[in-house]
Amino acid sequence: MTGKMPMIQPVILSGGSGTRLWPLSTSSCPKQFLSLTSASSMIAETVQRAKGEGYAEPIVVTGTNQIDLLRGALASERFTLLAEPAARNTAPAIALAAQHAVETDGAQLLLVMPSDHLIADLAAFREAIDAGKPLAEDGWLVTFGIEPDRPETGYGYIEAGDGISGRGRAAAAFHEKPDPATAERYLQAGGFYWNAGIFLMRADRYLEELSQHEPAIFRAVAAAYRKGALGAEAYVPEASEFRRSPSQSIDYAVMERTERKAVIPVNMGWSDIGSFEALHAVLPRDERGNVVVGDVVAEDCSDGLFWSTGPLVTAAGLQDLVVVATPEAVAVVPRSRSQDVKLIVERLRADGRSQL
């Protein structure tokens, strides 16, 4: 392609429920609507980092059950809201935004971002986007790989191949969350990056790849968008057509299959805030290594996370522990096993507990 560089169209995916941060994050107020790392909600921070010259007003894709929450969280922002009538994972959600974008300009660059991640170094983020723009304009599907600083087992990895141009490298392979030995091998070998789930690509190219590799998703979303309706709050695709779409992530549906995938390595202070352990790592800590938020008294405790949005929480003599209290529930778990909160959530869901 030649001529003027197209505008970047932010696409913010806001359908998640953030169950690994229960009971702070619940189905009635998921993680992206919480103020966890600053005074702003995580989705508001996501909108702010993709504003300015060269950036269009964002498209936000969410579920119909989150429309009111989203309108409240972004009351001061201008954006286009696309509301999915059913959860179908990231490949259909991005296809919905791409269908909307091609109505204006099929060559528009989509910057796809989760709504609930932390990026501490905005300048590094913008520099990585700028590095990926020429590749995306040329038809590459660009992802951003976080330079690892530890053998992390909680993230998927992108294996980088040969250089393409500038900072861009071919994305040789995507790897599932590794075991500790494999994660250590990735770290020592170099060229393996955490998969942050952030993408830059032309809307028409994404739809082209999707139609080739997952035609059922492409057809269902295209039909649902075509038959959808603009309501007072959002554009809602036709429900029965949308539900025909298989549920699939963009990684499985497109990125692992396309021959034109690239990765831009970047170190930008990224975290998915995917557990209380991750939250402890990014928040200010006292002289004993504790994160303390809310009405908490902690005596002779170290390296813990104590958070209350409800009752007074008191603790003494505890180490490496997570204690989270809300008006509805209390969760206690070793910090090293904070991912196991999802097991609690599964049990509560099976029991039909309202605290979810």
Summary of the structure (lengths in Angstrom):
residues: 356
radius of gyration: 20.7
end to end distance: 49.1
largest distance: 65.1
contacts: 1195
relative contact order: 0.15
helix: 33%
strand: 28%
